[in-house]
Amino acid sequence: MDLNSLRALLGLTDEDFLRCQDEERKYLSGLKQPPINDRLSICYIEILDELAECHADYDRAHSAVNSALTDIPCGNADKMHLALNEV
């Protein structure tokens, strides 16, 4: 069976073929990226990882400051200032 016979049998027009081709192109183009829910989940996990890194940085800085101030008597602002500048 040739294309013209099939077209007549199914009642298809040239516009139907063009529309189907356009729909298929859109469908295949949509497959190039993961679904939106997957993309949002990936983005969320990446942000959580960044947040965890920020918390770790904060904890290290907090620990360093506390260690630097351990041997300084309370109320000695000059020594505190010098110790914090060394951290």
Secondary structure, 3 states (H helix, E strand, C coil): CCHHHHHHHHCCCHHHHHHHHHHHHHHHHHCCCCCHHHHHHHHHHHHHHHHHHHHHHHHHHHHHHHHHHCCCCCCCHHHHHHHHHHC
